[in-house]
């Protein structure tokens, strides 16, 4: 089974239907899209000399070429490695080396950062900018037919940061992706060529994963000219397109709700807004429903179980008369079709209904494991259960409520930021004795990063020096926005730094 099996059927039946547009300008019909995919696949296996199972990197902002490269990888029997476009060159280099990427496709602003890896990473051979003529030439290569692969072969390696400070590659097979797709149809929406999908969130993450069920059903993909999320642009696109679906992190959805043009926007052209990635405040959710109607679906999952854990359906968002309405609206919904959810204690024993513990998942959507990291795989998947690291409870009706996120994770603008990674970078400066990084509430982004720093005796360090250290080693969005220089960090009797106490101190400042 190859996840790209849909291409010949869609091209034959819906060949004249629009496939990809940039803003309001149509670029390719499905017939043209299929031709470009087959040509790219031919170039991958021919001119570029890639073999079945080789990894292809995508270091790109949202762009129409993203979709054809993804599908061409699968058509050619290759594995896609999408990367967050905001990463630092050193972070790109780690992923390229770890995944064994041979060829990488980039958007223009990322050429320099990715090209650095050509000099330092063995086996990394070529970089192509998707806006260059050289790339267009690849799409006109002699086409090839779809390559047969096993359903257990890797299709997408999803790199997600972890508490170890190094990204880990969640290996999503063709079977994993198809299981995700089928649950989209079962739990979220039926789709057709009359549907439109706005790519407002990063295509390297949930937005790109949910492109697959839309591609399979011949829906119209629209990449905003801004390449991302802009409230006014979304409202403008709704003037042109009907049956629109798009992803909005809670902060994005709140910005839409509070925008002056929200009341006059063509909300009737919105089919579905799915949101997740961070907690959504109850009052914000209620205001969004009041503005846009019952088009909201909340999803809970993670890269290791792509977009698929639990969901709060449109019907439940609109179940206003239910006496448990607000309680359910504050939850992340019910287990998805064919997904088992349990709450367990520190010994992996299931806790009684209503008790708090770690959320674990089991389904066909769970990753095969972390790429080339059996130790991390063994810690995360135990007895077939994916340990999410998130803390919550299941009520008597089976609704899952998050009580905390992965213990120390910071979520800024819907993006996960792990403090350990930043702390390790800061501690590269030998003048620092101890560091603790936490999140601070921020109205537009949800949270922002701040750092508490203890210096060694007799030395001094400026925030500007620490800023430079971070900018040289990690992505800009991960760097602390403020540094607090303290004499000591609060600790438990066992010497563990108490971040809960730091948060209390921060709240009192």
Secondary structure as GFF3:
##gff-version 3
##sequence-region A 1 509
A	DSSP	three_ten_helix	3	5	.	.	.	ID=ss1
A	DSSP	alpha_helix	6	13	.	.	.	ID=ss2
A	DSSP	beta_strand	18	22	.	.	.	ID=ss3
A	DSSP	beta_strand	25	29	.	.	.	ID=ss4
A	DSSP	alpha_helix	30	45	.	.	.	ID=ss5
A	DSSP	beta_strand	55	59	.	.	.	ID=ss6
A	DSSP	alpha_helix	65	75	.	.	.	ID=ss7
A	DSSP	beta_strand	79	83	.	.	.	ID=ss8
A	DSSP	alpha_helix	89	99	.	.	.	ID=ss9
A	DSSP	beta_strand	101	106	.	.	.	ID=ss10
A	DSSP	three_ten_helix	108	110	.	.	.	ID=ss11
A	DSSP	alpha_helix	111	120	.	.	.	ID=ss12
A	DSSP	beta_strand	126	129	.	.	.	ID=ss13
A	DSSP	alpha_helix	133	139	.	.	.	ID=ss14
A	DSSP	beta_strand	154	160	.	.	.	ID=ss15
A	DSSP	beta_strand	168	173	.	.	.	ID=ss16
A	DSSP	alpha_helix	174	187	.	.	.	ID=ss17
A	DSSP	beta_strand	196	198	.	.	.	ID=ss18
A	DSSP	alpha_helix	206	209	.	.	.	ID=ss19
A	DSSP	alpha_helix	211	216	.	.	.	ID=ss20
A	DSSP	beta_strand	220	223	.	.	.	ID=ss21
A	DSSP	alpha_helix	231	240	.	.	.	ID=ss22
A	DSSP	beta_strand	244	247	.	.	.	ID=ss23
A	DSSP	alpha_helix	250	258	.	.	.	ID=ss24
A	DSSP	three_ten_helix	267	269	.	.	.	ID=ss25
A	DSSP	beta_strand	270	275	.	.	.	ID=ss26
A	DSSP	alpha_helix	282	292	.	.	.	ID=ss27
A	DSSP	beta_strand	296	302	.	.	.	ID=ss28
A	DSSP	beta_strand	305	312	.	.	.	ID=ss29
A	DSSP	alpha_helix	314	317	.	.	.	ID=ss30
A	DSSP	alpha_helix	325	329	.	.	.	ID=ss31
A	DSSP	beta_strand	334	335	.	.	.	ID=ss32
A	DSSP	beta_strand	340	344	.	.	.	ID=ss33
A	DSSP	beta_strand	357	362	.	.	.	ID=ss34
A	DSSP	beta_strand	369	370	.	.	.	ID=ss35
A	DSSP	alpha_helix	374	380	.	.	.	ID=ss36
A	DSSP	beta_strand	381	382	.	.	.	ID=ss37
A	DSSP	beta_strand	385	394	.	.	.	ID=ss38
A	DSSP	beta_strand	400	404	.	.	.	ID=ss39
A	DSSP	beta_strand	410	412	.	.	.	ID=ss40
A	DSSP	beta_strand	415	417	.	.	.	ID=ss41
A	DSSP	alpha_helix	419	426	.	.	.	ID=ss42
A	DSSP	beta_strand	432	442	.	.	.	ID=ss43
A	DSSP	beta_strand	446	455	.	.	.	ID=ss44
A	DSSP	alpha_helix	463	471	.	.	.	ID=ss45
A	DSSP	three_ten_helix	476	478	.	.	.	ID=ss46
A	DSSP	beta_strand	482	485	.	.	.	ID=ss47
A	DSSP	alpha_helix	499	507	.	.	.	ID=ss48
###
